[in-house]
């Protein structure tokens, strides 16, 4: 039964991701914005919202003990950027190799990708420093949390400001396929306009959210059979169940050589979840330097800094991202052994 739930949920997510990406491309084209804004803000935040609620609900709910709630909250907050910077990039590269071959290179819009990574590293380094601030130093924790929120809004302003020049340079968002909703309802003459684009966007996101919830339930049932603790569940399973399926968008885009959208969907979510969510964790949980927490922070920063280094070094190939997958393997060993 559990396996059946997982399979059905994954199929729903796949349908939702395909519908969402198709509508998002049409939305970006209509608004005349760059692929960087479409991927790093619209797609990243849109698909990150459902799993963003997991740590918030865990921390603020009254279910279970306070310790368990804090473990789930901290694990979900740290697990999302860790998985995005390691396992997700590795899987995207693996699918790219399958479709495009070993000798192919990625060609994302570099300035936007570098901006995402630099602002993420700044925000996440602040989050890492905060674990050494005593819980009693409330004023310092509040200050760091406010800095993290400020960092994200400055990042948003810079990303949007860069859009016009990128569109002029040929990096505007384009839609290769007709809008699915218009094609589906062609017999009754439904026009393609902003309303139909937004309607399809909402339908796609709804499928993703619905499928992700089913996926979480299936994984949680499976974890009960295996006797996995609350901390291991939040660090490993929750991010995979909530974050990874929704990043199928990046796999779809990378197979179509829309590298800017594919990377932006991941790195934009990293900035979003590496700044705003840690601010909540710093304020509402002990945010203490436990072994699992420190390991997750270090490996996330290492994997992200490595990607930035390889990007600036020159040619970025799919095989280079195998190192990011290795970082995730190291974290698995650290947590489970």
C-alpha positions as a Python dict, from the first residue, in 0.01 Angstrom:
ca = {
    (1, 'X'): (0, 0, 0),
    (2, 'X'): (280, 241, 94),
    (3, 'X'): (467, 174, -231),
    (4, 'X'): (145, 234, -425),
    (5, 'X'): (97, 572, -255),
    (6, 'X'): (453, 669, -343),
    (7, 'X'): (415, 571, -708),
    (8, 'X'): (81, 750, -753),
    (9, 'X'): (212, 1061, -574),
    (10, 'X'): (519, 1069, -796),
    (11, 'X'): (305, 1044, -1112),
    (12, 'X'): (89, 1334, -990),
    (13, 'X'): (403, 1539, -923),
    (14, 'X'): (540, 1463, -1270),
    (15, 'X'): (215, 1581, -1432),
    (16, 'X'): (213, 1890, -1213),
    (17, 'X'): (577, 1974, -1287),
    (18, 'X'): (524, 1947, -1662),
    (19, 'X'): (212, 2165, -1643),
    (20, 'X'): (382, 2417, -1414),
    (21, 'X'): (697, 2457, -1626),
    (22, 'X'): (494, 2500, -1946),
    (23, 'X'): (282, 2776, -1789),
    (24, 'X'): (585, 2939, -1627),
    (25, 'X'): (764, 2969, -1961),
    (26, 'X'): (457, 3139, -2112),
    (27, 'X'): (429, 3370, -1810),
    (28, 'X'): (794, 3473, -1836),
    (29, 'X'): (758, 3533, -2209),
    (30, 'X'): (446, 3749, -2160),
    (31, 'X'): (608, 3957, -1887),
    (32, 'X'): (926, 3993, -2098),
    (33, 'X'): (1152, 3893, -1811),
    (34, 'X'): (1479, 3705, -1819),
    (35, 'X'): (1517, 3330, -1769),
    (36, 'X'): (1712, 3413, -1453),
    (37, 'X'): (1413, 3585, -1291),
    (38, 'X'): (1176, 3312, -1410),
    (39, 'X'): (1396, 3035, -1266),
    (40, 'X'): (1549, 3200, -958),
    (41, 'X'): (1236, 3374, -828),
    (42, 'X'): (912, 3253, -987),
    (43, 'X'): (993, 2883, -1019),
    (44, 'X'): (1215, 2860, -710),
    (45, 'X'): (977, 3032, -469),
    (46, 'X'): (664, 2884, -627),
    (47, 'X'): (778, 2526, -587),
    (48, 'X'): (950, 2588, -251),
    (49, 'X'): (641, 2719, -73),
    (50, 'X'): (483, 2379, 10),
    (51, 'X'): (789, 2237, 187),
    (52, 'X'): (856, 2572, 353),
    (53, 'X'): (550, 2505, 567),
    (54, 'X'): (697, 2179, 706),
    (55, 'X'): (946, 2336, 953),
    (56, 'X'): (708, 2623, 1036),
    (57, 'X'): (424, 2388, 1124),
    (58, 'X'): (661, 2155, 1309),
    (59, 'X'): (802, 2435, 1525),
    (60, 'X'): (472, 2613, 1599),
    (61, 'X'): (244, 2310, 1641),
    (62, 'X'): (152, 2157, 1975),
    (63, 'X'): (186, 1797, 1857),
    (64, 'X'): (449, 1577, 2022),
    (65, 'X'): (717, 1706, 2259),
    (66, 'X'): (901, 2034, 2217),
    (67, 'X'): (1229, 1849, 2156),
    (68, 'X'): (1084, 1643, 1871),
    (69, 'X'): (921, 1951, 1717),
    (70, 'X'): (1250, 2140, 1727),
    (71, 'X'): (1440, 1845, 1577),
    (72, 'X'): (1195, 1819, 1288),
    (73, 'X'): (1201, 2195, 1235),
    (74, 'X'): (1580, 2233, 1239),
    (75, 'X'): (1628, 1922, 1027),
    (76, 'X'): (1381, 2039, 762),
    (77, 'X'): (1537, 2387, 753),
    (78, 'X'): (1892, 2260, 707),
    (79, 'X'): (1802, 1956, 502),
    (80, 'X'): (1646, 2152, 213),
    (81, 'X'): (1950, 2364, 111),
    (82, 'X'): (2179, 2067, 181),
    (83, 'X'): (1986, 1843, -56),
    (84, 'X'): (1951, 2114, -321),
    (85, 'X'): (2325, 2189, -326),
    (86, 'X'): (2427, 1823, -331),
    (87, 'X'): (2183, 1548, -434),
    (88, 'X'): (1958, 1760, -656),
    (89, 'X'): (2246, 1902, -861),
    (90, 'X'): (2394, 1552, -895),
    (91, 'X'): (2065, 1405, -1020),
    (92, 'X'): (2018, 1692, -1263),
    (93, 'X'): (2367, 1625, -1400),
    (94, 'X'): (2296, 1252, -1428),
    (95, 'X'): (1981, 1316, -1633),
    (96, 'X'): (2171, 1567, -1845),
    (97, 'X'): (2436, 1304, -1924),
    (98, 'X'): (2165, 1052, -2018),
    (99, 'X'): (2006, 1298, -2261),
    (100, 'X'): (2299, 1512, -2377),
    (101, 'X'): (2605, 1287, -2337),
    (102, 'X'): (2924, 1296, -2127),
    (103, 'X'): (3103, 1560, -2336),
    (104, 'X'): (2830, 1821, -2323),
    (105, 'X'): (2862, 2139, -2115),
    (106, 'X'): (2612, 2345, -1920),
    (107, 'X'): (2549, 2696, -2049),
    (108, 'X'): (2349, 2885, -1784),
    (109, 'X'): (2344, 3264, -1777),
    (110, 'X'): (2655, 3306, -1563),
    (111, 'X'): (2596, 3640, -1393),
    (112, 'X'): (2262, 3528, -1249),
    (113, 'X'): (2393, 3192, -1132),
    (114, 'X'): (2696, 3354, -970),
    (115, 'X'): (2467, 3606, -799),
    (116, 'X'): (2249, 3325, -661),
    (117, 'X'): (2546, 3133, -525),
    (118, 'X'): (2722, 3434, -372),
    (119, 'X'): (2410, 3557, -192),
    (120, 'X'): (2332, 3205, -75),
    (121, 'X'): (2683, 3159, 64),
    (122, 'X'): (2656, 3493, 245),
    (123, 'X'): (2319, 3406, 399),
    (124, 'X'): (2406, 3048, 488),
    (125, 'X'): (2739, 3152, 642),
    (126, 'X'): (2546, 3387, 870),
    (127, 'X'): (2318, 3096, 958),
    (128, 'X'): (2621, 2879, 1035),
    (129, 'X'): (2773, 3148, 1257),
    (130, 'X'): (2445, 3176, 1448),
    (131, 'X'): (2472, 2821, 1587),
    (132, 'X'): (2758, 2942, 1810),
    (133, 'X'): (2549, 3227, 1952),
    (134, 'X'): (2404, 3128, 2293),
    (135, 'X'): (2026, 3091, 2298),
    (136, 'X'): (2016, 3345, 2580),
    (137, 'X'): (2171, 3616, 2358),
    (138, 'X'): (1830, 3705, 2218),
    (139, 'X'): (1930, 4044, 2078),
    (140, 'X'): (2215, 3893, 1874),
    (141, 'X'): (1994, 3619, 1735),
    (142, 'X'): (1727, 3872, 1639),
    (143, 'X'): (1993, 4083, 1466),
    (144, 'X'): (2118, 3785, 1261),
    (145, 'X'): (1762, 3687, 1169),
    (146, 'X'): (1690, 4042, 1049),
    (147, 'X'): (2012, 4040, 848),
    (148, 'X'): (1907, 3718, 677),
    (149, 'X'): (1569, 3864, 580),
    (150, 'X'): (1743, 4179, 452),
    (151, 'X'): (1987, 3971, 247),
    (152, 'X'): (1701, 3797, 67),
    (153, 'X'): (1519, 4117, -21),
    (154, 'X'): (1838, 4279, -153),
    (155, 'X'): (1893, 3967, -362),
    (156, 'X'): (1541, 3999, -503),
    (157, 'X'): (1597, 4362, -600),
    (158, 'X'): (1928, 4286, -773),
    (159, 'X'): (1783, 3991, -963),
    (160, 'X'): (1484, 4185, -1091),
    (161, 'X'): (1699, 4488, -1177),
    (162, 'X'): (1927, 4273, -1394),
    (163, 'X'): (1634, 4133, -1591),
    (164, 'X'): (1596, 4409, -1854),
    (165, 'X'): (1959, 4393, -1967),
    (166, 'X'): (1952, 4013, -1986),
    (167, 'X'): (1640, 4018, -2203),
    (168, 'X'): (1810, 4268, -2434),
    (169, 'X'): (2113, 4037, -2452),
    (170, 'X'): (1900, 3744, -2565),
    (171, 'X'): (1831, 3572, -2231),
    (172, 'X'): (1457, 3637, -2228),
    (173, 'X'): (1221, 3360, -2127),
    (174, 'X'): (1070, 3180, -2427),
    (175, 'X'): (806, 2911, -2457),
    (176, 'X'): (876, 2636, -2711),
    (177, 'X'): (543, 2453, -2679),
    (178, 'X'): (184, 2585, -2688),
    (179, 'X'): (10, 2638, -2357),
    (180, 'X'): (-127, 2299, -2250),
    (181, 'X'): (-460, 2441, -2134),
    (182, 'X'): (-522, 2612, -2469),
    (183, 'X'): (-429, 2296, -2659),
    (184, 'X'): (-651, 2082, -2436),
    (185, 'X'): (-951, 2311, -2479),
    (186, 'X'): (-887, 2402, -2842),
    (187, 'X'): (-1229, 2273, -2953),
    (188, 'X'): (-1412, 2536, -2751),
    (189, 'X'): (-1176, 2812, -2861),
    (190, 'X'): (-1008, 2902, -2529),
    (191, 'X'): (-767, 3190, -2602),
    (192, 'X'): (-413, 3217, -2471),
    (193, 'X'): (-402, 3516, -2238),
    (194, 'X'): (-276, 3602, -1892),
    (195, 'X'): (-582, 3446, -1728),
    (196, 'X'): (-532, 3106, -1892),
    (197, 'X'): (-157, 3117, -1819),
    (198, 'X'): (-220, 3190, -1449),
    (199, 'X'): (-495, 2927, -1436),
    (200, 'X'): (-263, 2659, -1572),
    (201, 'X'): (12, 2778, -1336),
    (202, 'X'): (-224, 2732, -1042),
    (203, 'X'): (-336, 2389, -1164),
    (204, 'X'): (25, 2274, -1205),
    (205, 'X'): (126, 2400, -861),
    (206, 'X'): (-183, 2237, -712),
    (207, 'X'): (-85, 1900, -860),
    (208, 'X'): (269, 1943, -725),
    (209, 'X'): (146, 2029, -375),
    (210, 'X'): (-109, 1746, -372),
    (211, 'X'): (145, 1494, -499),
    (212, 'X'): (414, 1611, -258),
    (213, 'X'): (177, 1568, 38),
    (214, 'X'): (97, 1213, -71),
    (215, 'X'): (466, 1147, -121),
    (216, 'X'): (541, 1268, 234),
    (217, 'X'): (272, 1044, 380),
    (218, 'X'): (406, 742, 194),
    (219, 'X'): (764, 808, 300),
    (220, 'X'): (660, 866, 662),
    (221, 'X'): (480, 532, 669),
    (222, 'X'): (786, 364, 523),
    (223, 'X'): (1009, 532, 780),
    (224, 'X'): (787, 399, 1061),
    (225, 'X'): (847, 47, 936),
    (226, 'X'): (1221, 113, 939),
    (227, 'X'): (1218, 276, 1283),
    (228, 'X'): (1380, 603, 1171),
    (229, 'X'): (1410, 874, 1438),
    (230, 'X'): (1249, 1217, 1414),
    (231, 'X'): (1586, 1383, 1356),
    (232, 'X'): (1689, 1141, 1077),
    (233, 'X'): (1344, 1177, 921),
    (234, 'X'): (1368, 1556, 914),
    (235, 'X'): (1727, 1567, 793),
    (236, 'X'): (1703, 1306, 521),
    (237, 'X'): (1353, 1195, 431),
    (238, 'X'): (1147, 1514, 467),
    (239, 'X'): (1367, 1721, 229),
    (240, 'X'): (1375, 1439, -25),
    (241, 'X'): (1000, 1388, -5),
    (242, 'X'): (906, 1756, -22),
    (243, 'X'): (1188, 1924, -213),
    (244, 'X'): (1330, 1672, -459),
    (245, 'X'): (1005, 1582, -642),
    (246, 'X'): (931, 1949, -706),
    (247, 'X'): (1275, 2003, -856),
    (248, 'X'): (1175, 1770, -1139),
    (249, 'X'): (1120, 2104, -1313),
    (250, 'X'): (1499, 2140, -1334),
    (251, 'X'): (1537, 1793, -1485),
    (252, 'X'): (1276, 1876, -1748),
    (253, 'X'): (1449, 2204, -1831),
    (254, 'X'): (1803, 2061, -1838),
    (255, 'X'): (1694, 1792, -2084),
    (256, 'X'): (1561, 2070, -2310),
    (257, 'X'): (1886, 2266, -2278),
    (258, 'X'): (1718, 2542, -2081),
    (259, 'X'): (2015, 2551, -1845),
    (260, 'X'): (1946, 2895, -1698),
    (261, 'X'): (1596, 2794, -1588),
    (262, 'X'): (1719, 2457, -1458),
    (263, 'X'): (1997, 2600, -1242),
    (264, 'X'): (1795, 2904, -1137),
    (265, 'X'): (1513, 2684, -1009),
    (266, 'X'): (1762, 2516, -774),
    (267, 'X'): (1992, 2802, -672),
    (268, 'X'): (1700, 3045, -636),
    (269, 'X'): (1533, 2802, -395),
    (270, 'X'): (1866, 2773, -211),
    (271, 'X'): (1872, 3149, -151),
    (272, 'X'): (1506, 3149, -44),
    (273, 'X'): (1541, 2853, 192),
    (274, 'X'): (1894, 2941, 304),
    (275, 'X'): (1796, 3286, 430),
    (276, 'X'): (1431, 3316, 536),
    (277, 'X'): (1392, 2969, 692),
    (278, 'X'): (1714, 2981, 899),
    (279, 'X'): (1591, 3317, 1033),
    (280, 'X'): (1290, 3132, 1175),
    (281, 'X'): (1509, 2854, 1313),
    (282, 'X'): (1747, 3100, 1480),
    (283, 'X'): (1457, 3277, 1654),
    (284, 'X'): (1238, 2982, 1752),
    (285, 'X'): (1473, 2685, 1814),
    (286, 'X'): (1793, 2628, 2014),
    (287, 'X'): (1989, 2624, 1683),
    (288, 'X'): (2271, 2448, 1867),
    (289, 'X'): (2597, 2306, 1719),
    (290, 'X'): (2504, 1937, 1722),
    (291, 'X'): (2708, 1698, 1511),
    (292, 'X'): (2440, 1652, 1244),
    (293, 'X'): (2377, 2025, 1223),
    (294, 'X'): (2743, 2122, 1192),
    (295, 'X'): (2806, 1852, 930),
    (296, 'X'): (2507, 1969, 726),
    (297, 'X'): (2615, 2334, 738),
    (298, 'X'): (2974, 2257, 639),
    (299, 'X'): (2889, 2023, 351),
    (300, 'X'): (2624, 2261, 214),
    (301, 'X'): (2876, 2547, 208),
    (302, 'X'): (3147, 2325, 58),
    (303, 'X'): (2918, 2197, -221),
    (304, 'X'): (2792, 2548, -304),
    (305, 'X'): (3137, 2704, -298),
    (306, 'X'): (3263, 2424, -523),
    (307, 'X'): (2990, 2494, -779),
    (308, 'X'): (3075, 2865, -774),
    (309, 'X'): (3446, 2784, -819),
    (310, 'X'): (3379, 2549, -1112),
    (311, 'X'): (3149, 2805, -1274),
    (312, 'X'): (3414, 3076, -1255),
    (313, 'X'): (3684, 2833, -1366),
    (314, 'X'): (3530, 2807, -1711),
    (315, 'X'): (3357, 2512, -1870),
    (316, 'X'): (3098, 2350, -1642),
    (317, 'X'): (3026, 1989, -1736),
    (318, 'X'): (2773, 1745, -1586),
    (319, 'X'): (3047, 1520, -1451),
    (320, 'X'): (3173, 1807, -1236),
    (321, 'X'): (2855, 1788, -1028),
    (322, 'X'): (2932, 1433, -922),
    (323, 'X'): (3133, 1595, -641),
    (324, 'X'): (2808, 1744, -510),
    (325, 'X'): (2658, 1396, -502),
    (326, 'X'): (2964, 1276, -310),
    (327, 'X'): (2902, 1549, -50),
    (328, 'X'): (2553, 1412, 7),
    (329, 'X'): (2693, 1061, 46),
    (330, 'X'): (2935, 1190, 310),
    (331, 'X'): (2643, 1346, 496),
    (332, 'X'): (2445, 1022, 486),
    (333, 'X'): (2737, 839, 643),
    (334, 'X'): (2777, 1112, 906),
    (335, 'X'): (2413, 1097, 1012),
    (336, 'X'): (2347, 723, 990),
    (337, 'X'): (2674, 574, 1114),
}
